[in-house]
Amino acid sequence: MNKEDILEIITRLASERAPSGLEEQRGEIFKKIVEGIYTTKDLKVKTDKLGNYFLKLKGTSGKKAIG
């Protein structure tokens, strides 16, 4: 992923209207983008009770996970 790809993602997310409390549509766009990036690793974006999206990636060290 290069700088242009990252800028395109940021622009796409920033251009989606998402007033406080109504961020679901932007979240779905984020979910599709991230799943598209990580399709080769077969990772899924998950949602918590508050509607936050997250993705678990395996680390390379034996240290505890962040979160």
CHARMM internal coordinates of N, CA and C (Angstrom, degrees):
IC EDIT
DIST 1 N 1 CA 1.4420
DIST 1 CA 1 C 1.5270
ANGL 1 N 1 CA 1 C 107.09
DIST 1 C 2 N 1.3226
ANGL 1 CA 1 C 2 N 116.26
DIHE 1 N 1 CA 1 C 2 N 128.30
DIST 2 N 2 CA 1.4576
ANGL 1 C 2 N 2 CA 120.14
DIHE 1 CA 1 C 2 N 2 CA -179.37
DIST 2 CA 2 C 1.5296
ANGL 2 N 2 CA 2 C 111.24
DIHE 1 C 2 N 2 CA 2 C -105.11
DIST 2 C 3 N 1.3180
ANGL 2 CA 2 C 3 N 115.85
DIHE 2 N 2 CA 2 C 3 N 179.39
DIST 3 N 3 CA 1.4627
ANGL 2 C 3 N 3 CA 120.82
DIHE 2 CA 2 C 3 N 3 CA -176.44
DIST 3 CA 3 C 1.5283
ANGL 3 N 3 CA 3 C 112.21
DIHE 2 C 3 N 3 CA 3 C -61.39
DIST 3 C 4 N 1.3196
ANGL 3 CA 3 C 4 N 116.95
DIHE 3 N 3 CA 3 C 4 N -36.57
DIST 4 N 4 CA 1.4669
ANGL 3 C 4 N 4 CA 120.44
DIHE 3 CA 3 C 4 N 4 CA -179.97
DIST 4 CA 4 C 1.5218
ANGL 4 N 4 CA 4 C 111.32
DIHE 3 C 4 N 4 CA 4 C -65.05
DIST 4 C 5 N 1.3309
ANGL 4 CA 4 C 5 N 116.69
DIHE 4 N 4 CA 4 C 5 N -39.69
DIST 5 N 5 CA 1.4697
ANGL 4 C 5 N 5 CA 120.91
DIHE 4 CA 4 C 5 N 5 CA 177.84
DIST 5 CA 5 C 1.5314
ANGL 5 N 5 CA 5 C 110.56
DIHE 4 C 5 N 5 CA 5 C -62.95
DIST 5 C 6 N 1.3325
ANGL 5 CA 5 C 6 N 115.64
DIHE 5 N 5 CA 5 C 6 N -44.13
DIST 6 N 6 CA 1.4610
ANGL 5 C 6 N 6 CA 120.19
DIHE 5 CA 5 C 6 N 6 CA -179.87
DIST 6 CA 6 C 1.5203
ANGL 6 N 6 CA 6 C 110.74
DIHE 5 C 6 N 6 CA 6 C -64.32
DIST 6 C 7 N 1.3302
ANGL 6 CA 6 C 7 N 116.93
DIHE 6 N 6 CA 6 C 7 N -43.04
DIST 7 N 7 CA 1.4600
ANGL 6 C 7 N 7 CA 120.96
DIHE 6 CA 6 C 7 N 7 CA 178.36
DIST 7 CA 7 C 1.5262
ANGL 7 N 7 CA 7 C 110.91
DIHE 6 C 7 N 7 CA 7 C -62.28
DIST 7 C 8 N 1.3231
ANGL 7 CA 7 C 8 N 117.02
DIHE 7 N 7 CA 7 C 8 N -38.79
DIST 8 N 8 CA 1.4659
ANGL 7 C 8 N 8 CA 121.06
DIHE 7 CA 7 C 8 N 8 CA 178.08
DIST 8 CA 8 C 1.5299
ANGL 8 N 8 CA 8 C 111.22
DIHE 7 C 8 N 8 CA 8 C -63.57
DIST 8 C 9 N 1.3243
ANGL 8 CA 8 C 9 N 117.31
DIHE 8 N 8 CA 8 C 9 N -41.80
DIST 9 N 9 CA 1.4630
ANGL 8 C 9 N 9 CA 121.63
DIHE 8 CA 8 C 9 N 9 CA 178.35
DIST 9 CA 9 C 1.5233
ANGL 9 N 9 CA 9 C 110.55
DIHE 8 C 9 N 9 CA 9 C -64.04
DIST 9 C 10 N 1.3265
ANGL 9 CA 9 C 10 N 116.70
DIHE 9 N 9 CA 9 C 10 N -46.71
DIST 10 N 10 CA 1.4625
ANGL 9 C 10 N 10 CA 120.63
DIHE 9 CA 9 C 10 N 10 CA 179.27
DIST 10 CA 10 C 1.5173
ANGL 10 N 10 CA 10 C 110.76
DIHE 9 C 10 N 10 CA 10 C -61.40
DIST 10 C 11 N 1.3201
ANGL 10 CA 10 C 11 N 117.03
DIHE 10 N 10 CA 10 C 11 N -43.40
DIST 11 N 11 CA 1.4633
ANGL 10 C 11 N 11 CA 121.30
DIHE 10 CA 10 C 11 N 11 CA 179.27
DIST 11 CA 11 C 1.5173
ANGL 11 N 11 CA 11 C 110.78
DIHE 10 C 11 N 11 CA 11 C -62.55
DIST 11 C 12 N 1.3175
ANGL 11 CA 11 C 12 N 116.67
DIHE 11 N 11 CA 11 C 12 N -43.02
DIST 12 N 12 CA 1.4743
ANGL 11 C 12 N 12 CA 120.65
DIHE 11 CA 11 C 12 N 12 CA -179.76
DIST 12 CA 12 C 1.5260
ANGL 12 N 12 CA 12 C 111.26
DIHE 11 C 12 N 12 CA 12 C -62.97
DIST 12 C 13 N 1.3219
ANGL 12 CA 12 C 13 N 116.51
DIHE 12 N 12 CA 12 C 13 N -43.74
DIST 13 N 13 CA 1.4606
ANGL 12 C 13 N 13 CA 120.18
DIHE 12 CA 12 C 13 N 13 CA 179.91
DIST 13 CA 13 C 1.5281
ANGL 13 N 13 CA 13 C 111.23
DIHE 12 C 13 N 13 CA 13 C -69.41
DIST 13 C 14 N 1.3169
ANGL 13 CA 13 C 14 N 117.32
DIHE 13 N 13 CA 13 C 14 N -40.98
DIST 14 N 14 CA 1.4649
ANGL 13 C 14 N 14 CA 121.24
DIHE 13 CA 13 C 14 N 14 CA -178.25
DIST 14 CA 14 C 1.5280
ANGL 14 N 14 CA 14 C 112.23
DIHE 13 C 14 N 14 CA 14 C -69.71
DIST 14 C 15 N 1.3230
ANGL 14 CA 14 C 15 N 117.34
DIHE 14 N 14 CA 14 C 15 N -27.23
DIST 15 N 15 CA 1.4620
ANGL 14 C 15 N 15 CA 119.95
DIHE 14 CA 14 C 15 N 15 CA -178.81
DIST 15 CA 15 C 1.5330
ANGL 15 N 15 CA 15 C 113.01
DIHE 14 C 15 N 15 CA 15 C -81.25
DIST 15 C 16 N 1.3308
ANGL 15 CA 15 C 16 N 116.72
DIHE 15 N 15 CA 15 C 16 N -12.77
DIST 16 N 16 CA 1.4660
ANGL 15 C 16 N 16 CA 120.81
DIHE 15 CA 15 C 16 N 16 CA 178.50
DIST 16 CA 16 C 1.5236
ANGL 16 N 16 CA 16 C 109.81
DIHE 15 C 16 N 16 CA 16 C -81.87
DIST 16 C 17 N 1.2935
ANGL 16 CA 16 C 17 N 116.15
DIHE 16 N 16 CA 16 C 17 N 122.19
DIST 17 N 17 CA 1.4623
ANGL 16 C 17 N 17 CA 121.29
DIHE 16 CA 16 C 17 N 17 CA -179.63
DIST 17 CA 17 C 1.5278
ANGL 17 N 17 CA 17 C 109.51
DIHE 16 C 17 N 17 CA 17 C -66.57
DIST 17 C 18 N 1.3376
ANGL 17 CA 17 C 18 N 116.16
DIHE 17 N 17 CA 17 C 18 N 128.56
DIST 18 N 18 CA 1.4575
ANGL 17 C 18 N 18 CA 120.00
DIHE 17 CA 17 C 18 N 18 CA -177.76
DIST 18 CA 18 C 1.5228
ANGL 18 N 18 CA 18 C 110.41
DIHE 17 C 18 N 18 CA 18 C -151.51
DIST 18 C 19 N 1.3382
ANGL 18 CA 18 C 19 N 116.85
DIHE 18 N 18 CA 18 C 19 N 75.63
DIST 19 N 19 CA 1.4685
ANGL 18 C 19 N 19 CA 118.35
DIHE 18 CA 18 C 19 N 19 CA 177.58
DIST 19 CA 19 C 1.5238
ANGL 19 N 19 CA 19 C 110.78
DIHE 18 C 19 N 19 CA 19 C -64.50
DIST 19 C 20 N 1.3170
ANGL 19 CA 19 C 20 N 116.25
DIHE 19 N 19 CA 19 C 20 N 158.42
DIST 20 N 20 CA 1.4559
ANGL 19 C 20 N 20 CA 122.14
DIHE 19 CA 19 C 20 N 20 CA -177.94
DIST 20 CA 20 C 1.5312
ANGL 20 N 20 CA 20 C 110.95
DIHE 19 C 20 N 20 CA 20 C -51.74
DIST 20 C 21 N 1.3249
ANGL 20 CA 20 C 21 N 114.52
DIHE 20 N 20 CA 20 C 21 N 128.22
DIST 21 N 21 CA 1.4562
ANGL 20 C 21 N 21 CA 120.42
DIHE 20 CA 20 C 21 N 21 CA -179.72
DIST 21 CA 21 C 1.5142
ANGL 21 N 21 CA 21 C 113.90
DIHE 20 C 21 N 21 CA 21 C 91.35
DIST 21 C 22 N 1.3249
ANGL 21 CA 21 C 22 N 117.38
DIHE 21 N 21 CA 21 C 22 N -12.05
DIST 22 N 22 CA 1.4689
ANGL 21 C 22 N 22 CA 121.31
DIHE 21 CA 21 C 22 N 22 CA -178.63
DIST 22 CA 22 C 1.5325
ANGL 22 N 22 CA 22 C 111.00
DIHE 21 C 22 N 22 CA 22 C -126.52
DIST 22 C 23 N 1.3189
ANGL 22 CA 22 C 23 N 115.63
DIHE 22 N 22 CA 22 C 23 N 45.33
DIST 23 N 23 CA 1.4594
ANGL 22 C 23 N 23 CA 120.96
DIHE 22 CA 22 C 23 N 23 CA -175.91
DIST 23 CA 23 C 1.5257
ANGL 23 N 23 CA 23 C 114.40
DIHE 22 C 23 N 23 CA 23 C -90.64
DIST 23 C 24 N 1.3206
ANGL 23 CA 23 C 24 N 117.70
DIHE 23 N 23 CA 23 C 24 N 4.83
DIST 24 N 24 CA 1.4625
ANGL 23 C 24 N 24 CA 121.00
DIHE 23 CA 23 C 24 N 24 CA -174.13
DIST 24 CA 24 C 1.5213
ANGL 24 N 24 CA 24 C 113.43
DIHE 23 C 24 N 24 CA 24 C -56.99
DIST 24 C 25 N 1.3202
ANGL 24 CA 24 C 25 N 117.32
DIHE 24 N 24 CA 24 C 25 N -43.72
DIST 25 N 25 CA 1.4595
ANGL 24 C 25 N 25 CA 120.38
DIHE 24 CA 24 C 25 N 25 CA -176.91
DIST 25 CA 25 C 1.5311
ANGL 25 N 25 CA 25 C 110.90
DIHE 24 C 25 N 25 CA 25 C -64.36
DIST 25 C 26 N 1.3351
ANGL 25 CA 25 C 26 N 116.85
DIHE 25 N 25 CA 25 C 26 N -41.25
DIST 26 N 26 CA 1.4660
ANGL 25 C 26 N 26 CA 120.05
DIHE 25 CA 25 C 26 N 26 CA 177.42
DIST 26 CA 26 C 1.5294
ANGL 26 N 26 CA 26 C 109.36
DIHE 25 C 26 N 26 CA 26 C -65.98
DIST 26 C 27 N 1.3096
ANGL 26 CA 26 C 27 N 117.15
DIHE 26 N 26 CA 26 C 27 N -37.64
DIST 27 N 27 CA 1.4597
ANGL 26 C 27 N 27 CA 120.70
DIHE 26 CA 26 C 27 N 27 CA 178.10
DIST 27 CA 27 C 1.5155
ANGL 27 N 27 CA 27 C 112.25
DIHE 26 C 27 N 27 CA 27 C -62.65
DIST 27 C 28 N 1.3047
ANGL 27 CA 27 C 28 N 117.12
DIHE 27 N 27 CA 27 C 28 N -39.44
DIST 28 N 28 CA 1.4673
ANGL 27 C 28 N 28 CA 120.89
DIHE 27 CA 27 C 28 N 28 CA 178.27
DIST 28 CA 28 C 1.5274
ANGL 28 N 28 CA 28 C 111.10
DIHE 27 C 28 N 28 CA 28 C -66.00
DIST 28 C 29 N 1.3218
ANGL 28 CA 28 C 29 N 116.58
DIHE 28 N 28 CA 28 C 29 N -38.10
DIST 29 N 29 CA 1.4695
ANGL 28 C 29 N 29 CA 120.12
DIHE 28 CA 28 C 29 N 29 CA 176.50
DIST 29 CA 29 C 1.5241
ANGL 29 N 29 CA 29 C 109.26
DIHE 28 C 29 N 29 CA 29 C -63.45
DIST 29 C 30 N 1.3386
ANGL 29 CA 29 C 30 N 116.43
DIHE 29 N 29 CA 29 C 30 N -45.82
DIST 30 N 30 CA 1.4655
ANGL 29 C 30 N 30 CA 121.15
DIHE 29 CA 29 C 30 N 30 CA 177.47
DIST 30 CA 30 C 1.5271
ANGL 30 N 30 CA 30 C 110.31
DIHE 29 C 30 N 30 CA 30 C -57.08
DIST 30 C 31 N 1.3130
ANGL 30 CA 30 C 31 N 116.40
DIHE 30 N 30 CA 30 C 31 N -46.08
DIST 31 N 31 CA 1.4609
ANGL 30 C 31 N 31 CA 121.67
DIHE 30 CA 30 C 31 N 31 CA -178.79
DIST 31 CA 31 C 1.5305
ANGL 31 N 31 CA 31 C 110.95
DIHE 30 C 31 N 31 CA 31 C -58.75
DIST 31 C 32 N 1.3176
ANGL 31 CA 31 C 32 N 117.60
DIHE 31 N 31 CA 31 C 32 N -46.14
DIST 32 N 32 CA 1.4691
ANGL 31 C 32 N 32 CA 121.50
DIHE 31 CA 31 C 32 N 32 CA -179.91
DIST 32 CA 32 C 1.5237
ANGL 32 N 32 CA 32 C 111.35
DIHE 31 C 32 N 32 CA 32 C -64.36
DIST 32 C 33 N 1.3216
ANGL 32 CA 32 C 33 N 116.86
DIHE 32 N 32 CA 32 C 33 N -40.47
DIST 33 N 33 CA 1.4607
ANGL 32 C 33 N 33 CA 120.52
DIHE 32 CA 32 C 33 N 33 CA 179.63
DIST 33 CA 33 C 1.5295
ANGL 33 N 33 CA 33 C 110.43
DIHE 32 C 33 N 33 CA 33 C -63.41
DIST 33 C 34 N 1.3181
ANGL 33 CA 33 C 34 N 116.63
DIHE 33 N 33 CA 33 C 34 N -49.66
DIST 34 N 34 CA 1.4716
ANGL 33 C 34 N 34 CA 120.83
DIHE 33 CA 33 C 34 N 34 CA -177.32
DIST 34 CA 34 C 1.5219
ANGL 34 N 34 CA 34 C 110.50
DIHE 33 C 34 N 34 CA 34 C -64.95
DIST 34 C 35 N 1.3171
ANGL 34 CA 34 C 35 N 117.98
DIHE 34 N 34 CA 34 C 35 N -43.37
DIST 35 N 35 CA 1.4639
ANGL 34 C 35 N 35 CA 120.01
DIHE 34 CA 34 C 35 N 35 CA 178.87
DIST 35 CA 35 C 1.5282
ANGL 35 N 35 CA 35 C 110.73
DIHE 34 C 35 N 35 CA 35 C -63.82
DIST 35 C 36 N 1.3343
ANGL 35 CA 35 C 36 N 116.75
DIHE 35 N 35 CA 35 C 36 N -33.43
DIST 36 N 36 CA 1.4598
ANGL 35 C 36 N 36 CA 120.03
DIHE 35 CA 35 C 36 N 36 CA 176.67
DIST 36 CA 36 C 1.5166
ANGL 36 N 36 CA 36 C 112.39
DIHE 35 C 36 N 36 CA 36 C -66.40
DIST 36 C 37 N 1.3119
ANGL 36 CA 36 C 37 N 116.60
DIHE 36 N 36 CA 36 C 37 N -35.48
DIST 37 N 37 CA 1.4609
ANGL 36 C 37 N 37 CA 121.38
DIHE 36 CA 36 C 37 N 37 CA 179.88
DIST 37 CA 37 C 1.5284
ANGL 37 N 37 CA 37 C 110.56
DIHE 36 C 37 N 37 CA 37 C -71.52
DIST 37 C 38 N 1.3209
ANGL 37 CA 37 C 38 N 117.10
DIHE 37 N 37 CA 37 C 38 N -39.42
DIST 38 N 38 CA 1.4621
ANGL 37 C 38 N 38 CA 121.82
DIHE 37 CA 37 C 38 N 38 CA -174.04
DIST 38 CA 38 C 1.5221
ANGL 38 N 38 CA 38 C 113.84
DIHE 37 C 38 N 38 CA 38 C -102.58
DIST 38 C 39 N 1.3189
ANGL 38 CA 38 C 39 N 119.02
DIHE 38 N 38 CA 38 C 39 N 22.62
DIST 39 N 39 CA 1.4703
ANGL 38 C 39 N 39 CA 120.16
DIHE 38 CA 38 C 39 N 39 CA -179.19
DIST 39 CA 39 C 1.5192
ANGL 39 N 39 CA 39 C 112.31
DIHE 38 C 39 N 39 CA 39 C -62.94
DIST 39 C 40 N 1.3204
ANGL 39 CA 39 C 40 N 117.52
DIHE 39 N 39 CA 39 C 40 N -32.32
DIST 40 N 40 CA 1.4669
ANGL 39 C 40 N 40 CA 119.46
DIHE 39 CA 39 C 40 N 40 CA -178.40
DIST 40 CA 40 C 1.5214
ANGL 40 N 40 CA 40 C 111.50
DIHE 39 C 40 N 40 CA 40 C -68.51
DIST 40 C 41 N 1.3208
ANGL 40 CA 40 C 41 N 117.71
DIHE 40 N 40 CA 40 C 41 N -22.62
DIST 41 N 41 CA 1.4567
ANGL 40 C 41 N 41 CA 121.28
DIHE 40 CA 40 C 41 N 41 CA 179.45
DIST 41 CA 41 C 1.5173
ANGL 41 N 41 CA 41 C 111.78
DIHE 40 C 41 N 41 CA 41 C -98.17
DIST 41 C 42 N 1.3327
ANGL 41 CA 41 C 42 N 117.03
DIHE 41 N 41 CA 41 C 42 N 1.13
DIST 42 N 42 CA 1.4562
ANGL 41 C 42 N 42 CA 122.84
DIHE 41 CA 41 C 42 N 42 CA 177.94
DIST 42 CA 42 C 1.5301
ANGL 42 N 42 CA 42 C 111.89
DIHE 41 C 42 N 42 CA 42 C 53.30
DIST 42 C 43 N 1.3240
ANGL 42 CA 42 C 43 N 116.62
DIHE 42 N 42 CA 42 C 43 N 46.21
DIST 43 N 43 CA 1.4601
ANGL 42 C 43 N 43 CA 122.49
DIHE 42 CA 42 C 43 N 43 CA 178.16
DIST 43 CA 43 C 1.5220
ANGL 43 N 43 CA 43 C 109.56
DIHE 42 C 43 N 43 CA 43 C -100.09
DIST 43 C 44 N 1.2872
ANGL 43 CA 43 C 44 N 116.17
DIHE 43 N 43 CA 43 C 44 N 146.18
DIST 44 N 44 CA 1.4646
ANGL 43 C 44 N 44 CA 121.09
DIHE 43 CA 43 C 44 N 44 CA -179.96
DIST 44 CA 44 C 1.5208
ANGL 44 N 44 CA 44 C 110.47
DIHE 43 C 44 N 44 CA 44 C -116.79
DIST 44 C 45 N 1.3101
ANGL 44 CA 44 C 45 N 115.12
DIHE 44 N 44 CA 44 C 45 N 142.88
DIST 45 N 45 CA 1.4598
ANGL 44 C 45 N 45 CA 120.98
DIHE 44 CA 44 C 45 N 45 CA 174.38
DIST 45 CA 45 C 1.5186
ANGL 45 N 45 CA 45 C 106.91
DIHE 44 C 45 N 45 CA 45 C -83.24
DIST 45 C 46 N 1.3250
ANGL 45 CA 45 C 46 N 116.10
DIHE 45 N 45 CA 45 C 46 N 131.21
DIST 46 N 46 CA 1.4606
ANGL 45 C 46 N 46 CA 121.18
DIHE 45 CA 45 C 46 N 46 CA -179.06
DIST 46 CA 46 C 1.5214
ANGL 46 N 46 CA 46 C 109.63
DIHE 45 C 46 N 46 CA 46 C -110.19
DIST 46 C 47 N 1.3214
ANGL 46 CA 46 C 47 N 115.59
DIHE 46 N 46 CA 46 C 47 N 163.25
DIST 47 N 47 CA 1.4638
ANGL 46 C 47 N 47 CA 121.94
DIHE 46 CA 46 C 47 N 47 CA -179.73
DIST 47 CA 47 C 1.5208
ANGL 47 N 47 CA 47 C 108.97
DIHE 46 C 47 N 47 CA 47 C -125.04
DIST 47 C 48 N 1.3410
ANGL 47 CA 47 C 48 N 116.79
DIHE 47 N 47 CA 47 C 48 N 137.43
DIST 48 N 48 CA 1.4548
ANGL 47 C 48 N 48 CA 119.89
DIHE 47 CA 47 C 48 N 48 CA 176.82
DIST 48 CA 48 C 1.5291
ANGL 48 N 48 CA 48 C 110.23
DIHE 47 C 48 N 48 CA 48 C -92.39
DIST 48 C 49 N 1.3266
ANGL 48 CA 48 C 49 N 117.52
DIHE 48 N 48 CA 48 C 49 N -176.69
DIST 49 N 49 CA 1.4648
ANGL 48 C 49 N 49 CA 122.33
DIHE 48 CA 48 C 49 N 49 CA -176.53
DIST 49 CA 49 C 1.5291
ANGL 49 N 49 CA 49 C 113.84
DIHE 48 C 49 N 49 CA 49 C -63.05
DIST 49 C 50 N 1.3218
ANGL 49 CA 49 C 50 N 116.21
DIHE 49 N 49 CA 49 C 50 N -25.32
DIST 50 N 50 CA 1.4649
ANGL 49 C 50 N 50 CA 120.08
DIHE 49 CA 49 C 50 N 50 CA -179.53
DIST 50 CA 50 C 1.5225
ANGL 50 N 50 CA 50 C 113.03
DIHE 49 C 50 N 50 CA 50 C -91.02
DIST 50 C 51 N 1.3323
ANGL 50 CA 50 C 51 N 116.79
DIHE 50 N 50 CA 50 C 51 N -0.72
DIST 51 N 51 CA 1.4554
ANGL 50 C 51 N 51 CA 120.36
DIHE 50 CA 50 C 51 N 51 CA 178.93
DIST 51 CA 51 C 1.5182
ANGL 51 N 51 CA 51 C 113.94
DIHE 50 C 51 N 51 CA 51 C 89.98
DIST 51 C 52 N 1.3297
ANGL 51 CA 51 C 52 N 117.60
DIHE 51 N 51 CA 51 C 52 N 11.21
DIST 52 N 52 CA 1.4613
ANGL 51 C 52 N 52 CA 121.48
DIHE 51 CA 51 C 52 N 52 CA 176.49
DIST 52 CA 52 C 1.5178
ANGL 52 N 52 CA 52 C 109.27
DIHE 51 C 52 N 52 CA 52 C -79.42
DIST 52 C 53 N 1.3131
ANGL 52 CA 52 C 53 N 116.83
DIHE 52 N 52 CA 52 C 53 N 141.90
DIST 53 N 53 CA 1.4559
ANGL 52 C 53 N 53 CA 121.89
DIHE 52 CA 52 C 53 N 53 CA 178.54
DIST 53 CA 53 C 1.5197
ANGL 53 N 53 CA 53 C 109.20
DIHE 52 C 53 N 53 CA 53 C -98.70
DIST 53 C 54 N 1.3296
ANGL 53 CA 53 C 54 N 116.15
DIHE 53 N 53 CA 53 C 54 N 142.81
DIST 54 N 54 CA 1.4514
ANGL 53 C 54 N 54 CA 119.89
DIHE 53 CA 53 C 54 N 54 CA 176.87
DIST 54 CA 54 C 1.5174
ANGL 54 N 54 CA 54 C 110.00
DIHE 53 C 54 N 54 CA 54 C -150.47
DIST 54 C 55 N 1.3133
ANGL 54 CA 54 C 55 N 114.82
DIHE 54 N 54 CA 54 C 55 N 161.77
DIST 55 N 55 CA 1.4527
ANGL 54 C 55 N 55 CA 122.60
DIHE 54 CA 54 C 55 N 55 CA -177.62
DIST 55 CA 55 C 1.5209
ANGL 55 N 55 CA 55 C 107.47
DIHE 54 C 55 N 55 CA 55 C -138.39
DIST 55 C 56 N 1.2963
ANGL 55 CA 55 C 56 N 117.76
DIHE 55 N 55 CA 55 C 56 N 132.12
DIST 56 N 56 CA 1.4615
ANGL 55 C 56 N 56 CA 121.02
DIHE 55 CA 55 C 56 N 56 CA 178.49
DIST 56 CA 56 C 1.5257
ANGL 56 N 56 CA 56 C 108.81
DIHE 55 C 56 N 56 CA 56 C -98.84
DIST 56 C 57 N 1.3254
ANGL 56 CA 56 C 57 N 115.11
DIHE 56 N 56 CA 56 C 57 N 123.87
DIST 57 N 57 CA 1.4509
ANGL 56 C 57 N 57 CA 121.86
DIHE 56 CA 56 C 57 N 57 CA 176.17
DIST 57 CA 57 C 1.5274
ANGL 57 N 57 CA 57 C 108.02
DIHE 56 C 57 N 57 CA 57 C -113.93
DIST 57 C 58 N 1.3166
ANGL 57 CA 57 C 58 N 116.79
DIHE 57 N 57 CA 57 C 58 N 141.86
DIST 58 N 58 CA 1.4486
ANGL 57 C 58 N 58 CA 119.48
DIHE 57 CA 57 C 58 N 58 CA 178.60
DIST 58 CA 58 C 1.5290
ANGL 58 N 58 CA 58 C 108.73
DIHE 57 C 58 N 58 CA 58 C -76.50
DIST 58 C 59 N 1.3117
ANGL 58 CA 58 C 59 N 115.17
DIHE 58 N 58 CA 58 C 59 N 136.78
DIST 59 N 59 CA 1.4501
ANGL 58 C 59 N 59 CA 120.64
DIHE 58 CA 58 C 59 N 59 CA 179.19
DIST 59 CA 59 C 1.5125
ANGL 59 N 59 CA 59 C 112.08
DIHE 58 C 59 N 59 CA 59 C -83.47
DIST 59 C 60 N 1.3202
ANGL 59 CA 59 C 60 N 115.16
DIHE 59 N 59 CA 59 C 60 N 174.45
DIST 60 N 60 CA 1.4617
ANGL 59 C 60 N 60 CA 119.52
DIHE 59 CA 59 C 60 N 60 CA -179.93
DIST 60 CA 60 C 1.5139
ANGL 60 N 60 CA 60 C 111.67
DIHE 59 C 60 N 60 CA 60 C -109.82
DIST 60 C 61 N 1.3301
ANGL 60 CA 60 C 61 N 117.34
DIHE 60 N 60 CA 60 C 61 N -3.91
DIST 61 N 61 CA 1.4599
ANGL 60 C 61 N 61 CA 119.80
DIHE 60 CA 60 C 61 N 61 CA 178.93
DIST 61 CA 61 C 1.5239
ANGL 61 N 61 CA 61 C 109.33
DIHE 60 C 61 N 61 CA 61 C -118.45
DIST 61 C 62 N 1.3078
ANGL 61 CA 61 C 62 N 116.01
DIHE 61 N 61 CA 61 C 62 N 170.97
DIST 62 N 62 CA 1.4537
ANGL 61 C 62 N 62 CA 120.81
DIHE 61 CA 61 C 62 N 62 CA -179.58
DIST 62 CA 62 C 1.5125
ANGL 62 N 62 CA 62 C 113.98
DIHE 61 C 62 N 62 CA 62 C -88.34
DIST 62 C 63 N 1.3322
ANGL 62 CA 62 C 63 N 117.54
DIHE 62 N 62 CA 62 C 63 N 7.91
DIST 63 N 63 CA 1.4512
ANGL 62 C 63 N 63 CA 120.70
DIHE 62 CA 62 C 63 N 63 CA -178.69
DIST 63 CA 63 C 1.5346
ANGL 63 N 63 CA 63 C 110.92
DIHE 62 C 63 N 63 CA 63 C -72.77
DIST 63 C 64 N 1.3221
ANGL 63 CA 63 C 64 N 114.65
DIHE 63 N 63 CA 63 C 64 N 161.07
DIST 64 N 64 CA 1.4622
ANGL 63 C 64 N 64 CA 120.61
DIHE 63 CA 63 C 64 N 64 CA 179.88
DIST 64 CA 64 C 1.5254
ANGL 64 N 64 CA 64 C 111.52
DIHE 63 C 64 N 64 CA 64 C -64.07
DIST 64 C 65 N 1.3086
ANGL 64 CA 64 C 65 N 115.61
DIHE 64 N 64 CA 64 C 65 N 154.90
DIST 65 N 65 CA 1.4538
ANGL 64 C 65 N 65 CA 121.89
DIHE 64 CA 64 C 65 N 65 CA 178.98
DIST 65 CA 65 C 1.5248
ANGL 65 N 65 CA 65 C 110.62
DIHE 64 C 65 N 65 CA 65 C -74.58
DIST 65 C 66 N 1.3113
ANGL 65 CA 65 C 66 N 115.24
DIHE 65 N 65 CA 65 C 66 N 153.22
DIST 66 N 66 CA 1.4617
ANGL 65 C 66 N 66 CA 121.80
DIHE 65 CA 65 C 66 N 66 CA 174.29
DIST 66 CA 66 C 1.5123
ANGL 66 N 66 CA 66 C 107.36
DIHE 65 C 66 N 66 CA 66 C -87.37
DIST 66 C 67 N 1.2923
ANGL 66 CA 66 C 67 N 117.61
DIHE 66 N 66 CA 66 C 67 N 137.94
DIST 67 N 67 CA 1.4467
ANGL 66 C 67 N 67 CA 117.42
DIHE 66 CA 66 C 67 N 67 CA 173.38
DIST 67 CA 67 C 1.4501
ANGL 67 N 67 CA 67 C 111.85
DIHE 66 C 67 N 67 CA 67 C 131.22
END
COOR INIT
IC SEED 1 N 1 CA 1 C
IC BUILD
